[in-house]
Amino acid sequence: MNTDTPNRWMIALAGVLMQVALGAVYAWSVFRIPLTQTYGWSVSQVTVAFEVTILVVGFAAFSGGVWMRHTGPRPVAMLAAVLYGSGTVLAGLSHSLTMLYLTYGVIAGVGLGLGYIVPIATLVRWFPDKRGMITGIAVAGFGSGALITAPIAQRLITSVGVSRTFVILGIAYFAIIMLAALVMRNPPEGYAPAGVRPSAGQGSLAQAFTFRQALRAWQWYGLWLTLFLNTIAGIAIISQASPMAQEISHVSATAAAGLVGIIAIANGSGRFLWAWLSDAIGRKAVFVTMFLVQAVAFLLLSQVSGFVPLTILSCVILLCYGGGYGTMPSFAADYFGPKDIGSIYGLMLTAWGAAAVAGPAIIAQVRQATGAYQGALRVMAIVTLLSAIVPMLLRPPVVRPTCSQSPLLNPSGRSRTIDAA
């Protein structure tokens, strides 16, 4: 290895710190009531800001992934720091819903998407031997962002008010992400750690799909659908955790709020645990297992009435929800190669925004139609059971050269064909 090559674990640490700052977006619930009390907005109106943020993420992540191909990760991460930080600061200075949606929803959302893809796309190239583990560690940082930010934000809101809290946090986000950005860089061309051996879940190191080639392979859409279905299941629980606990277990609102914090821990833990396991047994096996585990958990959840079993089963589902985000980046890299993974996986994150709309709507509408959460949970059990079919059908695509004289283009300049057989 070249002596000028930086320590890859330092880059991994920078990626985790960046994800922790970005993951603070999951602490949005802390701001909902203070914003309604300060400005007289409804909870549903305030919640739209968060929904806009998540909808923007996938498209911004795709744009960041395309940009990284030409400039490397550092400029993308630096712009993410500016947009995410300034969007949060400006949200604190906003006194209308339109400005809140524009600042926190769009500006901060674009920064979030740009920043989210940087550590993932960079670290899969630095850790070809530990793709699942390293992406799991990175996105576990995102999952833990709310755990760190929520209590800090709560104290700040009490002492200085909600507007100044946004300003203080925005400055902190900018500083953390900018410092991490200065460390981020791609490995040298042809880099491989000493003694590297591909993991059990990793595909051929020779795979090198371009973004356009990936979109011509049905496997890309299969992976998108897999991520979408797994996200729907977890989002359904996240969106209904507190009212569901109060209705099923008859606990107080305070106890139900505690459930929200507990499942957040499960979300973060699952991002690492399932991704780490995928290095040993393969990504497909992990997703099939997660869907089957969730199907059982949802079915059992529809039968319980105690708060403790409800909490345990909810944590099982959130472990799998987090596992999807920990495992999918390396799954995509195994199938399409790490070179263009920023744009390939970045666009795949639109599944996150789509599921963030569909998941809560499904469980809320079924609960309203049946009059109880039990019916909605049984529907989710069926959905997750059927979802296991999708990863079962997946198999690695193959880029087959049309002419052996060139590994990327034939003499006429036409792209290689996709052989998905």
HUTA-V913312 format. One record per run of one state. SS is the DSSP state (helix for helix, strand for strand, loop for the rest). FROM is the first residue (numbers start at 1). TO is the last residue. Records with the same first field share a line. If there is no record, write none. Layout:
# HUTA-V913312
SS: FROM-TO  FROM-TO
This chain:
# HUTA-V913312
loop: 1-7  28-28  40-42  72-72  93-96  127-130  161-161  182-210  216-217  250-252  282-282  302-306  337-340  349-349  371-372  394-397  401-408  410-414  416-416  420-421
helix: 8-27  29-39  43-71  73-92  97-126  131-160  162-181  211-215  218-249  253-281  283-301  307-336  341-348  350-370  373-393
strand: 398-400  409-409  415-415  417-419
